[in-house]
Amino acid sequence: MYGAVQVVPDIANADVAFLFMHNEGYSTMCGHAIVALGRYCVDNKLVPYKEPETEINIQCPCGLVKAFVNCANGLTSSVRFRSVPSFTVKSDIEVSVPAYGTLKVDLAYGGAFYAFLPLNDVGLNENSPIEQIKSAASAIASVVKGQEAIVHPESADLSYLYGVIFTDDMTGPYFNLTVFADAQVDRSPCGSGSTARVALLYHKKLIGLGESVEIKNPLTNSSFKATAVEETHCGEYRAVRVEICGNANYTGTATFTAEAQDGLKEGFLIA
Ligand SMILES: O=C(O)[C@H]1NCC[C@@H]1O
């Protein structure tokens, strides 16, 4: 479960702005949420409907993300988005993880920082019990956080490791099994993680500009089409802009109420 909270934009050209929430707090980016919010913004007339595509500039904690919502016959469908400059920090970093030995991980940014490694490297596969996959991810995340400085060149707020992404191998066929925040397992191939994965593939010269790959979640089979669209820079990093295309569906509508006499109506945090 993931939450998006609409806030007032405070950067030029943004049509709307959202914060993202998960089981541990707030995140800097959620690509899957952008796909869902693209439809939401058009369907709820936050931006004017336009065929064949409605363009929306969405301010996210990581920066401005451009979403393009497919529109036909008054209806919205798939959404593609062009994310913030994305880059590889380092590849083949050796980490010594208790119970798993010495592993090699790649570190990349796609609106959030992720450590990547093949799932086979921790002796697991997509049919392994999910608790074992989560434990391996938590152990790796904790070592990477202690060993590597995770620094975004433009913002201290973006400078932390958000998740571990297990892959098939680094050359495909492409799957992303993402464990993020407090051991949450993504049901999608992870929009920001797919963006980071393409930055990694581009850095390793495994794909070129304009080339699309399909990235799947091996547990749910949901997939995104991911394309490296433009070279750019982010601080000292050679970066790439990545476009992700996918689908999201409505599952319900809820109305929340805050009564005047509720002493906790602004929310609460038990630390
Ligand atoms: O699609 C994404 O980018 C997100 N899914 C869960 C973790 C990420 O924030």
The ligand as a Tripos MOL2 file, in Angstrom:
@<TRIPOS>MOLECULE
LIG
    9     9     1     0     0
SMALL
NO_CHARGES

@<TRIPOS>ATOM
      1 O1          7.1500    2.8370   -8.4070 O.co2     1 LIG1
      2 C1          7.9070    3.3060   -7.5580 C.2       1 LIG1
      3 O2          8.8010    4.1010   -7.8300 O.co2     1 LIG1
      4 C2          7.6850    2.9260   -6.1230 C.3       1 LIG1
      5 N1          7.0550    1.6920   -5.8550 N.3       1 LIG1
      6 C3          7.3110    1.4130   -4.4520 C.3       1 LIG1
      7 C4          8.6560    1.9660   -4.2180 C.3       1 LIG1
      8 C5          8.7820    3.1270   -5.1680 C.3       1 LIG1
      9 O3          8.5780    4.3270   -4.4720 O.3       1 LIG1
@<TRIPOS>BOND
     1     1     2 2
     2     2     3 1
     3     2     4 1
     4     4     5 1
     5     4     8 1
     6     5     6 1
     7     6     7 1
     8     7     8 1
     9     8     9 1
@<TRIPOS>SUBSTRUCTURE
     1 LIG1         1 GROUP 0 **** ****
